[in-house]
């Protein structure tokens, strides 16, 4: 098996998207589609592939009509367990719960590795200023018919700096193409980039911004997750990869961006300036915000590699994507629960269709109230507190990655009158679709104890399923016949037309 740390970097030892793509191709999980139009067609094909394939490949769209022919768009970067493991520098043969368990151990032991500042890199193969800047030459998709425009930034980096402390932050906030040298920027309230922006506007200062639209996916993960407070996203990614991220200090803004990035812009937001932005279908699978005035970035410099690749991860209905988010957040929730003192946690999982909205925890019960303690802590630890909805705690005989087993546990081991509690006024946000306009910010949580009741657990009815030993015995004995039956009746995850 390939060693991830050896295959995520280029010949110079730096983290590089193109070398990651070579390894994805070696895994036979990379496809190319030529000629799809940026207006709806590219997005539709992406969604159809996610719907119809249980293990959807990463896809590069090239020769996109209406754009320069050598510019490309990469989608579905992290939609299989193997590509998620590859990106996170983990062994490629781990199943879901072992991967989450190994990842949380890596996160606990990992030491951030400071980024290495360099003076040049492949991103400077093309350097453009002034009238040379034209972002419309790139194949920027309009992903869905309800989107208010073309969205260049869906799997990217937005780099900002706190104007009071000079602390840099790398986030992932949606970016809309407004003009050949202007891009809209929407940041949810409370995010670091929004705080930086508000401080600059209050002081009446222009706000420098750097954006990268193509980079190794570990940087996208770092930008879209909550890294430990006070740790640079570049340093966090470098620590996870075992080598420093090479960055360049922007000539215009001084903000750092990856030397191996595909496309980078430097620019500024001017106080008082805004343009209409949105709507845009967000990660819960809904249009959660209407068109409204939002700040935009005036682009001062554009850099890009030859034949650049835009990394795209436009949100679709979560029922068809979200593997990496599930694994990483499950690992951080699990660690948070252990740090709070909850014992004998056997597994934590966030079903990809539910995204943040559901956490499932398996425990070995040790004392009265253990299940409720686990549920309460999972719902309110740092990684689980934002925009949650349901927490389900089950016994350790339940495979929490199997939704059917979790539903079976809920239906047979919980009683609505005694096993369910509601928490009110919990931390939510503007993308929560069930919260009415004007009431955003709070939501409620349901915690479900779907475990054998502690008081009479030893008298709870025994299950009628075959034992693991019996399953192994007869699976081995009838292996060839079972394989033939499975091959004849294997179907895609979703029915295609």
Secondary structure, DSSP 8 states (H G I E B T S, - for coil): ---HHHHSB-TTS-B-HHHHHHHHHHTT-EEEEES--TBTHHHHHHHHHHHH-TT--EEEEES-TTS-TT-EEEE-TT-SHHHHHHHTT--TT--HHHHHHHHHHHHHH------EEES--GGGGEEEEGGG--GGGS---B-STTSSS-EEESS-EEEEE-TTT--EEEE---EEEEETTEEEE---TTSHHHHHHHHHHHTT--EEEEEESS--HHHHHHHHS---TT--HHHHHHHHHTS--EEEE-TTT--EEETT-SEEEEEEE-TT--EEE---B-TTSSB-S--EEE-EEEEEEEEE-TT-EEE------GGG--HHHHHHHHHHHHHHHHHTT---EEEEE--TTTGGGEEEEEE---STTHHHHHHHHHHHSHHHHTT--EEEEEETTS-TT-HHHHHHHHHHH--TTTSEEEEEEEE--TT-TTS-TT-TTEEEEEEEEES--GGGGGGS----S--HHHHHHHHHHTHHHHHHHHHHH---SS---
